[in-house]
Amino acid sequence: MPGTACGLVVIDLIVRPFAKIVEKMPLLMLLVLIILYAIIAYFVLRSAYASGDYR
């Protein structure tokens, strides 16, 4: 599985600088995660309730 290993190395090289920033500002990262989960929840709820006719 050399493809998987190469992908993990690339992800590690991209994520590592951001991880160092997150260690210094944990509240900012918490805010980013809350916003991200809110967007995902919005799309999930919109697709669940907008798909049917309720009459």
CHARMM-style PDB file with segment names, atoms N, HN, CA, C and O in Angstrom:
ATOM      1  N   MET     1       0.809  -1.194   0.000  1.00  0.00      PROA
ATOM      2  CA  MET     1       0.000   0.000   0.000  1.00  0.00      PROA
ATOM      3  C   MET     1       0.857   1.265   0.000  1.00  0.00      PROA
ATOM      4  O   MET     1       0.729   2.087   0.907  1.00  0.00      PROA
ATOM      5  N   PRO     2       1.703   1.433  -0.967  1.00  0.00      PROA
ATOM      6  CA  PRO     2       2.519   2.655  -0.976  1.00  0.00      PROA
ATOM      7  C   PRO     2       1.692   3.908  -1.242  1.00  0.00      PROA
ATOM      8  O   PRO     2       2.081   5.000  -0.829  1.00  0.00      PROA
ATOM      9  N   GLY     3       0.557   3.766  -1.925  1.00  0.00      PROA
ATOM     10  HN  GLY     3       0.241   2.879  -2.260  1.00  0.00      PROA
ATOM     11  CA  GLY     3      -0.282   4.931  -2.193  1.00  0.00      PROA
ATOM     12  C   GLY     3      -0.852   5.525  -0.918  1.00  0.00      PROA
ATOM     13  O   GLY     3      -0.912   6.744  -0.758  1.00  0.00      PROA
ATOM     14  N   THR     4      -1.268   4.652  -0.016  1.00  0.00      PROA
ATOM     15  HN  THR     4      -1.219   3.661  -0.146  1.00  0.00      PROA
ATOM     16  CA  THR     4      -1.817   5.105   1.251  1.00  0.00      PROA
ATOM     17  C   THR     4      -0.739   5.780   2.093  1.00  0.00      PROA
ATOM     18  O   THR     4      -0.985   6.817   2.710  1.00  0.00      PROA
ATOM     19  N   ALA     5       0.429   5.204   2.117  1.00  0.00      PROA
ATOM     20  HN  ALA     5       0.629   4.362   1.616  1.00  0.00      PROA
ATOM     21  CA  ALA     5       1.519   5.777   2.906  1.00  0.00      PROA
ATOM     22  C   ALA     5       1.907   7.155   2.368  1.00  0.00      PROA
ATOM     23  O   ALA     5       2.158   8.077   3.144  1.00  0.00      PROA
ATOM     24  N   CYS     6       1.957   7.295   1.051  1.00  0.00      PROA
ATOM     25  HN  CYS     6       1.753   6.546   0.421  1.00  0.00      PROA
ATOM     26  CA  CYS     6       2.292   8.605   0.468  1.00  0.00      PROA
ATOM     27  C   CYS     6       1.227   9.641   0.810  1.00  0.00      PROA
ATOM     28  O   CYS     6       1.544  10.796   1.097  1.00  0.00      PROA
ATOM     29  N   GLY     7      -0.031   9.224   0.779  1.00  0.00      PROA
ATOM     30  HN  GLY     7      -0.289   8.287   0.546  1.00  0.00      PROA
ATOM     31  CA  GLY     7      -1.119  10.133   1.130  1.00  0.00      PROA
ATOM     32  C   GLY     7      -1.027  10.584   2.570  1.00  0.00      PROA
ATOM     33  O   GLY     7      -1.263  11.753   2.874  1.00  0.00      PROA
ATOM     34  N   LEU     8      -0.685   9.662   3.465  1.00  0.00      PROA
ATOM     35  HN  LEU     8      -0.494   8.712   3.218  1.00  0.00      PROA
ATOM     36  CA  LEU     8      -0.553  10.017   4.879  1.00  0.00      PROA
ATOM     37  C   LEU     8       0.594  10.989   5.100  1.00  0.00      PROA
ATOM     38  O   LEU     8       0.483  11.900   5.920  1.00  0.00      PROA
ATOM     39  N   VAL     9       1.691  10.806   4.382  1.00  0.00      PROA
ATOM     40  HN  VAL     9       1.781  10.065   3.716  1.00  0.00      PROA
ATOM     41  CA  VAL     9       2.829  11.715   4.519  1.00  0.00      PROA
ATOM     42  C   VAL     9       2.445  13.106   4.031  1.00  0.00      PROA
ATOM     43  O   VAL     9       2.783  14.103   4.670  1.00  0.00      PROA
ATOM     44  N   VAL    10       1.741  13.180   2.907  1.00  0.00      PROA
ATOM     45  HN  VAL    10       1.466  12.371   2.389  1.00  0.00      PROA
ATOM     46  CA  VAL    10       1.329  14.482   2.377  1.00  0.00      PROA
ATOM     47  C   VAL    10       0.366  15.168   3.338  1.00  0.00      PROA
ATOM     48  O   VAL    10       0.495  16.363   3.604  1.00  0.00      PROA
ATOM     49  N   ILE    11      -0.600  14.413   3.857  1.00  0.00      PROA
ATOM     50  HN  ILE    11      -0.705  13.443   3.641  1.00  0.00      PROA
ATOM     51  CA  ILE    11      -1.543  14.995   4.826  1.00  0.00      PROA
ATOM     52  C   ILE    11      -0.796  15.480   6.062  1.00  0.00      PROA
ATOM     53  O   ILE    11      -1.098  16.547   6.596  1.00  0.00      PROA
ATOM     54  N   ASP    12       0.182  14.694   6.516  1.00  0.00      PROA
ATOM     55  HN  ASP    12       0.427  13.827   6.083  1.00  0.00      PROA
ATOM     56  CA  ASP    12       0.958  15.089   7.690  1.00  0.00      PROA
ATOM     57  C   ASP    12       1.725  16.383   7.429  1.00  0.00      PROA
ATOM     58  O   ASP    12       1.795  17.243   8.307  1.00  0.00      PROA
ATOM     59  N   LEU    13       2.294  16.532   6.248  1.00  0.00      PROA
ATOM     60  HN  LEU    13       2.237  15.833   5.535  1.00  0.00      PROA
ATOM     61  CA  LEU    13       3.042  17.745   5.933  1.00  0.00      PROA
ATOM     62  C   LEU    13       2.129  18.958   5.820  1.00  0.00      PROA
ATOM     63  O   LEU    13       2.547  20.074   6.130  1.00  0.00      PROA
ATOM     64  N   ILE    14       0.898  18.760   5.384  1.00  0.00      PROA
ATOM     65  HN  ILE    14       0.559  17.854   5.133  1.00  0.00      PROA
ATOM     66  CA  ILE    14      -0.039  19.878   5.239  1.00  0.00      PROA
ATOM     67  C   ILE    14      -0.655  20.250   6.582  1.00  0.00      PROA
ATOM     68  O   ILE    14      -0.830  21.434   6.871  1.00  0.00      PROA
ATOM     69  N   VAL    15      -0.980  19.274   7.396  1.00  0.00      PROA
ATOM     70  HN  VAL    15      -0.837  18.312   7.161  1.00  0.00      PROA
ATOM     71  CA  VAL    15      -1.709  19.523   8.645  1.00  0.00      PROA
ATOM     72  C   VAL    15      -0.799  19.994   9.772  1.00  0.00      PROA
ATOM     73  O   VAL    15      -1.246  20.727  10.654  1.00  0.00      PROA
ATOM     74  N   ARG    16       0.444  19.596   9.760  1.00  0.00      PROA
ATOM     75  HN  ARG    16       0.807  19.001   9.043  1.00  0.00      PROA
ATOM     76  CA  ARG    16       1.344  19.917  10.884  1.00  0.00      PROA
ATOM     77  C   ARG    16       1.456  21.408  11.189  1.00  0.00      PROA
ATOM     78  O   ARG    16       1.387  21.769  12.364  1.00  0.00      PROA
ATOM     79  N   PRO    17       1.627  22.306  10.202  1.00  0.00      PROA
ATOM     80  CA  PRO    17       1.698  23.740  10.553  1.00  0.00      PROA
ATOM     81  C   PRO    17       0.411  24.271  11.182  1.00  0.00      PROA
ATOM     82  O   PRO    17       0.455  25.105  12.087  1.00  0.00      PROA
ATOM     83  N   PHE    18      -0.738  23.785  10.699  1.00  0.00      PROA
ATOM     84  HN  PHE    18      -0.774  23.108   9.964  1.00  0.00      PROA
ATOM     85  CA  PHE    18      -2.001  24.228  11.278  1.00  0.00      PROA
ATOM     86  C   PHE    18      -2.177  23.688  12.694  1.00  0.00      PROA
ATOM     87  O   PHE    18      -2.760  24.360  13.545  1.00  0.00      PROA
ATOM     88  N   ALA    19      -1.681  22.489  12.950  1.00  0.00      PROA
ATOM     89  HN  ALA    19      -1.208  21.943  12.259  1.00  0.00      PROA
ATOM     90  CA  ALA    19      -1.790  21.910  14.291  1.00  0.00      PROA
ATOM     91  C   ALA    19      -1.002  22.737  15.300  1.00  0.00      PROA
ATOM     92  O   ALA    19      -1.428  22.889  16.444  1.00  0.00      PROA
ATOM     93  N   LYS    20       0.141  23.270  14.884  1.00  0.00      PROA
ATOM     94  HN  LYS    20       0.487  23.146  13.954  1.00  0.00      PROA
ATOM     95  CA  LYS    20       0.924  24.100  15.797  1.00  0.00      PROA
ATOM     96  C   LYS    20       0.191  25.401  16.121  1.00  0.00      PROA
ATOM     97  O   LYS    20       0.274  25.897  17.245  1.00  0.00      PROA
ATOM     98  N   ILE    21      -0.521  25.949  15.148  1.00  0.00      PROA
ATOM     99  HN  ILE    21      -0.589  25.546  14.235  1.00  0.00      PROA
ATOM    100  CA  ILE    21      -1.308  27.163  15.392  1.00  0.00      PROA
ATOM    101  C   ILE    21      -2.467  26.858  16.339  1.00  0.00      PROA
ATOM    102  O   ILE    21      -2.780  27.648  17.229  1.00  0.00      PROA
ATOM    103  N   VAL    22      -3.099  25.701  16.133  1.00  0.00      PROA
ATOM    104  HN  VAL    22      -2.844  25.059  15.410  1.00  0.00      PROA
ATOM    105  CA  VAL    22      -4.251  25.324  16.956  1.00  0.00      PROA
ATOM    106  C   VAL    22      -3.842  25.129  18.411  1.00  0.00      PROA
ATOM    107  O   VAL    22      -4.615  25.444  19.315  1.00  0.00      PROA
ATOM    108  N   GLU    23      -2.645  24.618  18.648  1.00  0.00      PROA
ATOM    109  HN  GLU    23      -2.017  24.362  17.913  1.00  0.00      PROA
ATOM    110  CA  GLU    23      -2.179  24.439  20.020  1.00  0.00      PROA
ATOM    111  C   GLU    23      -2.096  25.774  20.758  1.00  0.00      PROA
ATOM    112  O   GLU    23      -2.259  25.822  21.977  1.00  0.00      PROA
ATOM    113  N   LYS    24      -1.844  26.849  20.026  1.00  0.00      PROA
ATOM    114  HN  LYS    24      -1.711  26.810  19.036  1.00  0.00      PROA
ATOM    115  CA  LYS    24      -1.711  28.158  20.659  1.00  0.00      PROA
ATOM    116  C   LYS    24      -3.059  28.858  20.834  1.00  0.00      PROA
ATOM    117  O   LYS    24      -3.195  29.733  21.689  1.00  0.00      PROA
ATOM    118  N   MET    25      -4.057  28.476  20.030  1.00  0.00      PROA
ATOM    119  HN  MET    25      -3.946  27.765  19.336  1.00  0.00      PROA
ATOM    120  CA  MET    25      -5.370  29.124  20.089  1.00  0.00      PROA
ATOM    121  C   MET    25      -6.491  28.077  20.111  1.00  0.00      PROA
ATOM    122  O   MET    25      -7.179  27.904  19.105  1.00  0.00      PROA
ATOM    123  N   PRO    26      -6.688  27.381  21.227  1.00  0.00      PROA
ATOM    124  CA  PRO    26      -7.695  26.316  21.260  1.00  0.00      PROA
ATOM    125  C   PRO    26      -9.134  26.834  21.149  1.00  0.00      PROA
ATOM    126  O   PRO    26      -9.991  26.137  20.606  1.00  0.00      PROA
ATOM    127  N   LEU    27      -9.411  28.029  21.645  1.00  0.00      PROA
ATOM    128  HN  LEU    27      -8.715  28.595  22.085  1.00  0.00      PROA
ATOM    129  CA  LEU    27     -10.772  28.551  21.554  1.00  0.00      PROA
ATOM    130  C   LEU    27     -11.155  28.875  20.115  1.00  0.00      PROA
ATOM    131  O   LEU    27     -12.307  28.698  19.718  1.00  0.00      PROA
ATOM    132  N   LEU    28     -10.189  29.346  19.338  1.00  0.00      PROA
ATOM    133  HN  LEU    28      -9.254  29.489  19.661  1.00  0.00      PROA
ATOM    134  CA  LEU    28     -10.441  29.598  17.924  1.00  0.00      PROA
ATOM    135  C   LEU    28     -10.762  28.289  17.194  1.00  0.00      PROA
ATOM    136  O   LEU    28     -11.663  28.245  16.357  1.00  0.00      PROA
ATOM    137  N   MET    29     -10.029  27.239  17.513  1.00  0.00      PROA
ATOM    138  HN  MET    29      -9.297  27.275  18.193  1.00  0.00      PROA
ATOM    139  CA  MET    29     -10.292  25.944  16.884  1.00  0.00      PROA
ATOM    140  C   MET    29     -11.654  25.411  17.294  1.00  0.00      PROA
ATOM    141  O   MET    29     -12.351  24.809  16.477  1.00  0.00      PROA
ATOM    142  N   LEU    30     -12.043  25.620  18.533  1.00  0.00      PROA
ATOM    143  HN  LEU    30     -11.477  26.109  19.197  1.00  0.00      PROA
ATOM    144  CA  LEU    30     -13.374  25.200  18.977  1.00  0.00      PROA
ATOM    145  C   LEU    30     -14.448  25.946  18.212  1.00  0.00      PROA
ATOM    146  O   LEU    30     -15.450  25.351  17.818  1.00  0.00      PROA
ATOM    147  N   LEU    31     -14.258  27.231  17.996  1.00  0.00      PROA
ATOM    148  HN  LEU    31     -13.444  27.714  18.316  1.00  0.00      PROA
ATOM    149  CA  LEU    31     -15.204  28.018  17.230  1.00  0.00      PROA
ATOM    150  C   LEU    31     -15.293  27.523  15.780  1.00  0.00      PROA
ATOM    151  O   LEU    31     -16.384  27.435  15.216  1.00  0.00      PROA
ATOM    152  N   VAL    32     -14.150  27.204  15.188  1.00  0.00      PROA
ATOM    153  HN  VAL    32     -13.264  27.275  15.646  1.00  0.00      PROA
ATOM    154  CA  VAL    32     -14.135  26.683  13.817  1.00  0.00      PROA
ATOM    155  C   VAL    32     -14.875  25.356  13.742  1.00  0.00      PROA
ATOM    156  O   VAL    32     -15.633  25.128  12.799  1.00  0.00      PROA
ATOM    157  N   LEU    33     -14.671  24.479  14.718  1.00  0.00      PROA
ATOM    158  HN  LEU    33     -14.056  24.665  15.484  1.00  0.00      PROA
ATOM    159  CA  LEU    33     -15.364  23.191  14.718  1.00  0.00      PROA
ATOM    160  C   LEU    33     -16.866  23.361  14.891  1.00  0.00      PROA
ATOM    161  O   LEU    33     -17.645  22.656  14.249  1.00  0.00      PROA
ATOM    162  N   ILE    34     -17.281  24.280  15.742  1.00  0.00      PROA
ATOM    163  HN  ILE    34     -16.649  24.853  16.264  1.00  0.00      PROA
ATOM    164  CA  ILE    34     -18.715  24.524  15.933  1.00  0.00      PROA
ATOM    165  C   ILE    34     -19.341  25.029  14.645  1.00  0.00      PROA
ATOM    166  O   ILE    34     -20.429  24.591  14.271  1.00  0.00      PROA
ATOM    167  N   ILE    35     -18.670  25.942  13.965  1.00  0.00      PROA
ATOM    168  HN  ILE    35     -17.786  26.297  14.269  1.00  0.00      PROA
ATOM    169  CA  ILE    35     -19.185  26.458  12.691  1.00  0.00      PROA
ATOM    170  C   ILE    35     -19.243  25.347  11.652  1.00  0.00      PROA
ATOM    171  O   ILE    35     -20.220  25.238  10.911  1.00  0.00      PROA
ATOM    172  N   LEU    36     -18.208  24.529  11.594  1.00  0.00      PROA
ATOM    173  HN  LEU    36     -17.414  24.617  12.196  1.00  0.00      PROA
ATOM    174  CA  LEU    36     -18.176  23.432  10.623  1.00  0.00      PROA
ATOM    175  C   LEU    36     -19.311  22.446  10.877  1.00  0.00      PROA
ATOM    176  O   LEU    36     -20.003  22.048   9.939  1.00  0.00      PROA
ATOM    177  N   TYR    37     -19.510  22.046  12.131  1.00  0.00      PROA
ATOM    178  HN  TYR    37     -18.948  22.369  12.893  1.00  0.00      PROA
ATOM    179  CA  TYR    37     -20.584  21.112  12.461  1.00  0.00      PROA
ATOM    180  C   TYR    37     -21.958  21.742  12.238  1.00  0.00      PROA
ATOM    181  O   TYR    37     -22.899  21.042  11.865  1.00  0.00      PROA
ATOM    182  N   ALA    38     -22.086  23.033  12.457  1.00  0.00      PROA
ATOM    183  HN  ALA    38     -21.321  23.602  12.760  1.00  0.00      PROA
ATOM    184  CA  ALA    38     -23.367  23.699  12.205  1.00  0.00      PROA
ATOM    185  C   ALA    38     -23.704  23.687  10.719  1.00  0.00      PROA
ATOM    186  O   ALA    38     -24.859  23.485  10.346  1.00  0.00      PROA
ATOM    187  N   ILE    39     -22.710  23.902   9.875  1.00  0.00      PROA
ATOM    188  HN  ILE    39     -21.771  24.066  10.178  1.00  0.00      PROA
ATOM    189  CA  ILE    39     -22.939  23.852   8.426  1.00  0.00      PROA
ATOM    190  C   ILE    39     -23.343  22.449   7.998  1.00  0.00      PROA
ATOM    191  O   ILE    39     -24.273  22.282   7.209  1.00  0.00      PROA
ATOM    192  N   ILE    40     -22.653  21.445   8.513  1.00  0.00      PROA
ATOM    193  HN  ILE    40     -21.898  21.580   9.154  1.00  0.00      PROA
ATOM    194  CA  ILE    40     -22.992  20.057   8.170  1.00  0.00      PROA
ATOM    195  C   ILE    40     -24.396  19.721   8.654  1.00  0.00      PROA
ATOM    196  O   ILE    40     -25.162  19.090   7.926  1.00  0.00      PROA
ATOM    197  N   ALA    41     -24.747  20.131   9.869  1.00  0.00      PROA
ATOM    198  HN  ALA    41     -24.125  20.643  10.461  1.00  0.00      PROA
ATOM    199  CA  ALA    41     -26.089  19.865  10.395  1.00  0.00      PROA
ATOM    200  C   ALA    41     -27.152  20.571   9.574  1.00  0.00      PROA
ATOM    201  O   ALA    41     -28.230  20.018   9.354  1.00  0.00      PROA
ATOM    202  N   TYR    42     -26.868  21.775   9.118  1.00  0.00      PROA
ATOM    203  HN  TYR    42     -25.993  22.224   9.296  1.00  0.00      PROA
ATOM    204  CA  TYR    42     -27.824  22.499   8.281  1.00  0.00      PROA
ATOM    205  C   TYR    42     -28.119  21.732   6.998  1.00  0.00      PROA
ATOM    206  O   TYR    42     -29.280  21.571   6.623  1.00  0.00      PROA
ATOM    207  N   PHE    43     -27.069  21.257   6.319  1.00  0.00      PROA
ATOM    208  HN  PHE    43     -26.126  21.388   6.623  1.00  0.00      PROA
ATOM    209  CA  PHE    43     -27.272  20.523   5.076  1.00  0.00      PROA
ATOM    210  C   PHE    43     -27.994  19.202   5.310  1.00  0.00      PROA
ATOM    211  O   PHE    43     -28.830  18.800   4.500  1.00  0.00      PROA
ATOM    212  N   VAL    44     -27.679  18.526   6.409  1.00  0.00      PROA
ATOM    213  HN  VAL    44     -27.000  18.852   7.067  1.00  0.00      PROA
ATOM    214  CA  VAL    44     -28.347  17.252   6.716  1.00  0.00      PROA
ATOM    215  C   VAL    44     -29.818  17.482   7.006  1.00  0.00      PROA
ATOM    216  O   VAL    44     -30.665  16.763   6.476  1.00  0.00      PROA
ATOM    217  N   LEU    45     -30.140  18.460   7.831  1.00  0.00      PROA
ATOM    218  HN  LEU    45     -29.452  19.043   8.261  1.00  0.00      PROA
ATOM    219  CA  LEU    45     -31.539  18.734   8.159  1.00  0.00      PROA
ATOM    220  C   LEU    45     -32.306  19.256   6.948  1.00  0.00      PROA
ATOM    221  O   LEU    45     -33.471  18.909   6.754  1.00  0.00      PROA
ATOM    222  N   ARG    46     -31.669  20.076   6.146  1.00  0.00      PROA
ATOM    223  HN  ARG    46     -30.723  20.358   6.304  1.00  0.00      PROA
ATOM    224  CA  ARG    46     -32.322  20.587   4.943  1.00  0.00      PROA
ATOM    225  C   ARG    46     -32.645  19.454   3.977  1.00  0.00      PROA
ATOM    226  O   ARG    46     -33.727  19.427   3.391  1.00  0.00      PROA
ATOM    227  N   SER    47     -31.725  18.533   3.811  1.00  0.00      PROA
ATOM    228  HN  SER    47     -30.846  18.555   4.287  1.00  0.00      PROA
ATOM    229  CA  SER    47     -31.984  17.423   2.892  1.00  0.00      PROA
ATOM    230  C   SER    47     -33.010  16.462   3.467  1.00  0.00      PROA
ATOM    231  O   SER    47     -33.742  15.826   2.709  1.00  0.00      PROA
ATOM    232  N   ALA    48     -33.084  16.341   4.785  1.00  0.00      PROA
ATOM    233  HN  ALA    48     -32.489  16.857   5.401  1.00  0.00      PROA
ATOM    234  CA  ALA    48     -34.047  15.423   5.398  1.00  0.00      PROA
ATOM    235  C   ALA    48     -35.466  15.983   5.328  1.00  0.00      PROA
ATOM    236  O   ALA    48     -36.409  15.230   5.086  1.00  0.00      PROA
ATOM    237  N   TYR    49     -35.631  17.274   5.533  1.00  0.00      PROA
ATOM    238  HN  TYR    49     -34.865  17.885   5.730  1.00  0.00      PROA
ATOM    239  CA  TYR    49     -36.982  17.848   5.592  1.00  0.00      PROA
ATOM    240  C   TYR    49     -37.450  18.448   4.283  1.00  0.00      PROA
ATOM    241  O   TYR    49     -38.649  18.662   4.109  1.00  0.00      PROA
ATOM    242  N   ALA    50     -36.554  18.726   3.363  1.00  0.00      PROA
ATOM    243  HN  ALA    50     -35.580  18.553   3.505  1.00  0.00      PROA
ATOM    244  CA  ALA    50     -36.962  19.331   2.089  1.00  0.00      PROA
ATOM    245  C   ALA    50     -37.243  18.276   1.029  1.00  0.00      PROA
ATOM    246  O   ALA    50     -37.623  18.613  -0.093  1.00  0.00      PROA
ATOM    247  N   SER    51     -37.059  16.996   1.372  1.00  0.00      PROA
ATOM    248  HN  SER    51     -36.750  16.723   2.283  1.00  0.00      PROA
ATOM    249  CA  SER    51     -37.206  15.956   0.353  1.00  0.00      PROA
ATOM    250  C   SER    51     -38.631  15.445   0.198  1.00  0.00      PROA
ATOM    251  O   SER    51     -38.932  14.764  -0.782  1.00  0.00      PROA
ATOM    252  N   GLY    52     -39.516  15.756   1.144  1.00  0.00      PROA
ATOM    253  HN  GLY    52     -39.272  16.308   1.940  1.00  0.00      PROA
ATOM    254  CA  GLY    52     -40.861  15.204   1.080  1.00  0.00      PROA
ATOM    255  C   GLY    52     -41.947  16.262   1.073  1.00  0.00      PROA
ATOM    256  O   GLY    52     -41.714  17.430   1.384  1.00  0.00      PROA
ATOM    257  N   ASP    53     -43.146  15.816   0.708  1.00  0.00      PROA
ATOM    258  HN  ASP    53     -43.336  14.867   0.455  1.00  0.00      PROA
ATOM    259  CA  ASP    53     -44.299  16.691   0.747  1.00  0.00      PROA
ATOM    260  C   ASP    53     -45.132  16.309   1.965  1.00  0.00      PROA
ATOM    261  O   ASP    53     -45.474  15.137   2.124  1.00  0.00      PROA
ATOM    262  N   TYR    54     -45.463  17.251   2.814  1.00  0.00      PROA
ATOM    263  HN  TYR    54     -45.186  18.203   2.684  1.00  0.00      PROA
ATOM    264  CA  TYR    54     -46.085  16.938   4.113  1.00  0.00      PROA
ATOM    265  C   TYR    54     -47.582  17.173   4.151  1.00  0.00      PROA
ATOM    266  O   TYR    54     -48.148  17.267   5.241  1.00  0.00      PROA
ATOM    267  N   ARG    55     -48.237  17.270   3.028  1.00  0.00      PROA
ATOM    268  HN  ARG    55     -47.778  17.194   2.144  1.00  0.00      PROA
ATOM    269  CA  ARG    55     -49.678  17.506   3.045  1.00  0.00      PROA
ATOM    270  C   ARG    55     -50.480  16.251   3.119  1.00  0.00      PROA
ATOM    271  OT1 ARG    55     -51.709  16.304   3.140  1.00  0.00      PROA
TER     272      ARG     55
END
